[in-house]
Amino acid sequence: MKTHRFVLSMLIAACLCTGANVGFAQKQADHPAPDVDGEIWMKSSDLEKKAFLYGAGSALVLEYHVREKRSQEPSKLVVGWVDGLKDISWSDLSNKIDAYYRSHPDKMQRDVFDVIWHEIIATQKKS
């Protein structure tokens, strides 16, 4: 019951946090649902970045627990996110993504999820 309340609270909080992004998302007229790449990431406020990470993290953790409850194997992304990022704060994760894009200005078209997976999660697995 506590887990159910926690997950529900996380989902509600994620929904509330993404409300701050509504105005930002409407500025992207080219594509109704753009992928978040370095261009968008670096133009986003700190609050928008953390809301994005929190929302994505909440969805992935929810999938992890639903699959676990049903005795199903979660995807590599879900396991990587939950296990690989469990000791990293949202601020630290956001700072690592910022640092990647600052160090690689030629890679601004690279999706944030790709950076998280290959540059943060995968490098921690090797450690």
N, C-alpha and C positions, 0 to 999 in steps of 0.2 A: 504494500500500500504506500509506503514511504517513497519507493522508487517511482511508482505511478505518479504521485504528486510532484516529485522532483522533475520528472520528464515533462509533465503538463506545465509546470511553472517555467521550465526552460523554453518550451514552445511559445508560451504566451509572451515571455520576455523577448524572444527573438522576433516575434511579430511586432511588438511595440518598438523595438530598436530599428527594425527595417522601415518603420513609418518615417523616420528621419531622412530616409533615402528617396522618398517619393518625388520630391522636387528635383533631385539630382537625376533620377532615372528619366524624368520627363524631358530633360535637356538633351537626351540622346535621341534625336529625331531620326537619325539615319537607320537605326536598327531597333525594333521594339524591345528586344531583350539582348543587348550586347554582352559578349563575353567580357569579363573584367580582365583587362590586360594591363600592362605597365602604364600606358597612357592614362587610362581611367584611374588606376590605382594612385598614381602620383598626383593627380589633380584632386583626389578625394581628401576630405578632412580626416583628422584623426578619429573622430567619432564615427564617420562613415566607414572607415577601414575596419574599426573594431566591430561595428554592427554587422558588416559583411562576414567577418571571421566568426563572430558569435552565431550568426544565423546558419552559416554553413556547418559549423561545428555542432550546433544543436541538431540539425537534420541528420548528420552522419552518426552522432551518438545515439539518436533515436533509432536509426536503422540498425545499428549495432545491437541494441538491447532487444528490439523486436525480433531480429534474426536469432539472437541467442535464446530468447524465450521459446522460439519455434524449433530449436535445435537445427538451425540452418547456418551454413557457413557464410559469414559476411564477406563482402568484396575486399580485394587487396587495399583499395583506397580507404575503405571504412576502417579496417584493421590498422593500416598505416597511420591514419589520422588519430584514432583513439589511443593506440599504443605509442606511436612516435611523437605525439605532441602532448602527452599527458602531463609532462613536467614543464611545459612552456606556457607562460602567461600570454594573454592576447596582445599585450603591449610588446613583449619580446618577439612574438611571431610577426607582428606588424613591422617592428623595427628591422627584423631580418629581411623581410620582403622589400622594405624601403632600401636597405643597404644593397640588396641584389640589383635592383633597378638603377640605383645611383652608380654602381660599379659597372653596369652593362647598359649604357644608354642606347646602344645599338639593338638591344633585345626588348624594346618597349612593346612590341607586338606580341610578346610571349604572355600567355594566360597566367594569371595568378596561381590557379590550381596546379599548373605545370611547374611553376617555380616552387611552390610548397612541396610538391611530391619529389621532384628531382634534386632540388637544392637544399631542402631542409629535412624532410622525412628520410629520404634515401641516404643522405650523408650521415644521419644519426644511426641508421641500421648498420653501417660499416664500422662505426666507432666501437 
